[in-house]
């Protein structure tokens, strides 16, 4: 690559701003594992993107020796990507660690779950490096990043990222039926970790009850369910805030990685 000439560079510019400085993925995974192991008596909720980070979940499951509770949609992605499905379970009540959509892991959910079981929340995002002084429910980097020309020019690159032609290419998603998912995994373990819970009378404050809204991407229903039962007190909110951890982690490149790559390729 050093001797090749690159005329057009397609660059993932998700974190193309000097403010997005976060550790490499291996360091982020170590931080997550250390946090989980330091809270061995607590249920742990990992707030992650709807798609992606399955390799991270496998690494966490392998290192901790614990299955991770996930939803049916993520399990289908796990199978389609060729990962070992025995690291996971759809019965969240049988697992100490669960992976949920990031929008679900909020202080109000933590407050309600902590009434019956000590629960820790860990939200993963590259933008977490900006949130050290903000409430953990904040999850919109665009509200924190100054998009002005002055901000974009805060650091001059050897081969400026501003001069690099950027093209957004849609991420291809793999679709696989639930029947194919079961057929692909049913021979991999005798205790069928992919079997979904069938109890129609789930307690309304249980993790499994709330997680069911993630399967249908029903954010409105989830918020309504959170508000339907007894109200969360100010003390519970404050305690939940202390139990929410933000870990800078992303499959996207940090600004420093983008800078190094563009300097190497020299488009």
N, C-alpha and C positions, 0 to 999 in steps of 0.2 A: 504493500500500500504506500510505503514511503516514496517509491519511485514512480507510482502511477499518477496520472493527471486526472483529477476529478473536476468536471465542468459544472455539474449540477448535483447538489447535496440535498437529500431529503432528511430533514432533521426534526426530531421530536422536540418541540419547543414548549412543552407543558410548563417547565420550570426555568424558562430562559429569562432569568432575572437574578442579579447578584445576591438578592436577599434569600434565595433558596439554596442554602448551604446545609446539607444533611449528610450523615455518614453513608458508607456503602451498604449494600443489602446484607452482607454477612455480619457486619457490625450491628445493624438493626435487629436481625434475627437473634443475635446473642443477647441484646438488651431485652427483647421480648421474653426469651427463655429464662433469663435471670429473674425478671419480674414475676413470672409465673411461679418459678421455684421458690422465690422469697415469700410468696403468699400461698403456700401449699395447702392451707386450711380453707381457702376461699374458692368459690366458683368464679371462673374468669370468662368474661365476654370480650371477644376480639371484634372490633368494628372495622370492617374492611370493605373494599369495593365489591360490587355484585359479581364481577367477573375478574379473574386473575388472582395471583398470590397463592395458588394451589401448591406450588413447590415450597413456599414458605410454611404453609400449614403442615405439609409432610415432614419438613425439617423439625418443626416444633413437636409433632407427634412422636417422631423417632427419638428425639433427645429426651423428652419427658417420659416416654413410655406410656402415654395416655392417648386414648382415642379422642378425636375432636368432633363435637356435635355440629352438624351442618344441615342445610336444607336440601330438598330434593333437587332443585335446580343446580346448586353447586356440585352435588354428587354426580349429576350427569356430565358436568364439565370435567370433574376429576376423572371419570371413566373415559370420556372422549380424548382427554390429554394423555391417557396411558398411565396414570398414577395408581398406586396400590390402594384400593378402596377399603381395605381392612384397617386403615389408619383412622377411619371415620365411622360415625353412627348418625342415624336420623333420630334416635331417641335421646333428645337433649338431657332428659332427666338422668340418664345413665352415664353422662360424661361430666367431668368437672370443667372442661374447657369447651367453649362453643364459639363458632364463627358466625357473626350476624352482619347484615348490611350496616354500613357505618351510620346511616341515618337513624337506625334503631337504637344504637348504643348512646343513650342520653341520660342525664342526671335523674330525670323522673323515673325512668325504668329501673335504674340502679336503686333508687330510694325504695321503690315498691318491692323489688326482689330481696333487698336487705332486711325486710321485715321477717322473712322466713329462712333466709340462707345468706350468710356473708358473701357478698359478690363484689368483684373488682372489674372495672371496665378499662380496656386498653384500645384506644383509637389510633389507627395507623394511617399516616398520610405524609407526603413530602412537605405539605404546608404546615405540618405540626411545628416545624422549626420557627414559625412566626407567631405561634400561639402561647408562648411561655407565660405571658401575663394576662391572657384572656380566658374566659370561661371555656370549659372543655366542649360545650355544645356548639361553639363556633366552628364552622367547617367550610367556610367559603373564602378561599384565598384571594379571589378577585376583589373582595371588599378590603383587603389589607395591602394590596400591591398597587403602588402608584404607577399608572400607565402613562404618565406624562413623558415628554421627550427627554426632560432632564433626568428622570429616573432611569430611563432606558440607556442613557449614556454614562452611567456612573462608573463604568469600568471599560476601558478601551481594550479590545481583544487584538492579538496579533493579526488574525484575519477576522474582522469584526462579524459577530453573529448578526448584527443589524444589516450587513451587506449580503449575508447568505440568503439565497432564495429558499423560502420556507414553503412547503406544500403539505397540506393536511390530507392524510390518507385514512379513510375509515378503517377501523379495526374489524377484521372478519370474525364473526362469532359462529361457533359450531353448534348446530341444533341436533339433538338426539332425543329420541322418544324415551319415556320412562320404562316402557317394555324392553327396549334395547339395553337400557341401563341395567335392569335386573338380570337380563340374560347374560350380559357381559361380566357381571360380578358375582352371580349366584354360585359359581364354582370355586371362588377364591377363598371362601371361609365357610365353616360349618355353622356359625352362629348368626349369619345373615345380618351384618351391621347396617345394611341399607333399608331394613324393614321399618316402615313408618309407624308411629303410634296410632292406635285405632280407638282409644278411649274418647268417646264423644263428650264426656263430662269433665273436661280439663278445668282445674281451678282458674278463675279469671286473673289471678295474680301470679300464675306460674309462667316460667320462661317458655315452656312449650306452647302455651296459649298465645303469648305475644309473638313467638317466632312464626306461628302459622300465617301471620299477616305478611311476613317477608316472602313466603312462597307465592303469593298472589300480587306482590309488589303493592300492597294496599296501605300506603302511608297514611291516608285519611282514616281508614279503619283502625290503624294502630294508634293514632293520636286520640281517636274517640275512645278506644279501649283503655288507654292510660288515664283518661279523664273520667271514665265511667265509675270506677270504684272509689274508695275513700281518698280524700285529698291528701297530697303530700305536704307535710309541714315544713316550715322554714328550716327547722333543725335537721330534718331528713334531707332537705336539699343541700344544706351545707356539708353534711356528712357524705352525701353522694359525690359532691364536688371533690372532696379529698380522696375519694376512691376511683376517680377517673384519671387515667394516665394517658398522656399523649406521647407517642413514639414516632419520630421522623423516620418514615420508611416508605419507599416507593419503587415500583418497577421502572419508573421514568428516571432519566438521568438528572442529576443535580446540575446546577449552573457550572460548578467547577469541572464536572465530567464533560459537559457540552463544550466548555472552553478548551479543555485539553484535546478533545476529539477534533474540533474544527482546526486547531493549531496544527494537529498532526496531518489531517487530510489536505489542508490548504486549498479549498475550492476556489 
